[in-house]
Structure formats: C-alpha cells, structure tokens
Amino acid sequence: FAFGSFALVIYSIYHSHVRFYLFRYSRERDGPMRPAGVRLYDQLFHTICILYVYGGVSLIQNCQRDTSDEAMAEALAEEPSEDLLQTAAATNTCEATCPVLYHATDLYVATLELFALSLILPLLCLPCIYLWILNRASGESDTLAQISEELQNSRNQPVTVQELMDVLEPVKLVGTSLEDATVVRLDVDEDDSKSAEANVATNPPKECCICMSEFPLSDEEMGLVSSYQRETTEADTVVRTQCGHLFHKKCLGGWIGGRWASSERADTRRARRTCCPLCRQELKQ
C-alpha cells in the first residue's frame, strides 16, 4: 500500500503529460471539449483514486492482530482481570496494529485540517476586509477630490463669484408667433456691438443646457410672458456670457461655485470654475 501511495502521487503530477502522450490532447490547445477516449481515461484515473482511498480505510479497519493479541486473548479466557482487559483494549487499536499507517493517516488528516482552516479563515475575516477596503477607498476619493480642487484653484485666477456674476449680461427672450412655429430672438439694443453680434448669430436656444428647462419667453405682440413661465423669478433670469451663450443665472452660479465654509460670505467666495460650460472660454477677460 505504501508503494502504491508513492506511485499514485508521482503519477498525479504527470497525469496531464501522460494523457497528452497517449491521446495527443491538450486543454490549452484543444479547448475544454474532451474526446471520448480522454474522458474514459480521466474517469478511470478518478476511479483508481477513489478505490485507493477506500482501500486505505479498509486496511485500517481490518488490520489483523499479531501473535501478542492471540496470547492476550488466551490469557483473558483463563483468568480475566481488569488490568488485562485494559491492556487488551490498548493493543487492539489501529495505532497498535498498524502504527506506521496510523501515523501517516493522522498526518494526512492534520494536513487536510490545516488546509481547510486556511480556506475558512479568510471567509470569516471577509466582512472586516470589506469594511477596510471601503474605508480606504472613501478616504482616497476624498483626498483625490481635495487635491483636484486645490490644483484647479491654483490654475484659476483669484476671482470671486460675485465678480463673475457681475460680468454676466441679463437678457430677455422674445417669441414671435408664426403659422407653424415660434421664432425666438433676443430683446437687446441694436446699438450695442455685443448685441449686434448675438443677433447676427443663429436663433438662440429655447432651453438652458445645464438644467434643460425652457427659458421664459415674452410675447412680442402682447408683451406678456408665455403661459408656462408667467412669473419670472431669480431662478428664471436669463444671462448671457461674453462668448454669447445663454444660461439661467442660478444654474450658471452653481457651475461657477465650489466648496466653501458656511461662515464665508457669498460675495467673497472664490470661484471654482471661471470658464463657460459650453466653449470653456473665460467668463471674465
């Protein structure tokens, strides 16, 4: 049995090489689909491994007693005593009958227990490892956000939010009703050079590209705000940048703004972004 154990261990290492030599089959080259001969060969090898384990267990259980066991049995038949019974029980164990095989099996079981313990311990510690990864990832993300904000602030000019908002020009959109559609244009002074350039351009957009909600329109004939925006609030105020793009004043203020302390005044806050959301041109030149 010991020789068979040694031979089986050696063959298990070179099983794939022997299979390739006999059938010219390689899993890396031919894929996972095995031919019929390869499947039968693998099943035969697995059957031998199972029979080997079963043979070892049977050998441990059916160890024949040596001559000392027979002599002890005759002594018990003539004059049984408590000491002899204890001695007989001690010599009738697997450790006494097959000590080499018993210790080998004991070592094998201990190795399996250590291997199983190495697999179970990471599973038991998995929640702690998961929490550690989450804490580290959140800390790194906060650090990266702070570094990115500091780099962007260092690139931007020291300009406050109020300075950028003062540069923006409030405008009003006027809609002219036609047969099929409504033509939207800016209600600006034609004498202004910036306004003239804006009017030469294509029709202004009808919605803010930040919040995607429509701008309030004034009817050119009636002089009233359209039905969906009858009350113009600060959030509905339309402003135009120096590059000619239109936004809601509140939306553009949110784009310009960044993180500040709650005790810091709005007019002294440093702008986080100083460019247009669309063309990235500087809002204050």
Secondary structure, DSSP 8 states (H G I E B T S, - for coil): -HHHHHHHHHHHHTHHHHHHHHH---HHHH-S---HHHHHHHHHHHHHHHHHHHHHHHHHHT----HHHHHHHHHHHHS--HHHHHHHHHHTSHHHHSHHHHHHHHHHHHHHHHHHHHHHHHHHTHHHHHHHHHHHHHHHHHHHHHHHHHHHHHHS-S-BHHHHHHHSEEE-EEEEE-SS-EEEEE---TTSHHHHHHHHSS---SB-TTT--B--EEETTT--B-TT--S--GGG-EEE-TTS-EEEHHHHHHHH-----TTS-GGG-B-S--B-TTT--BS--
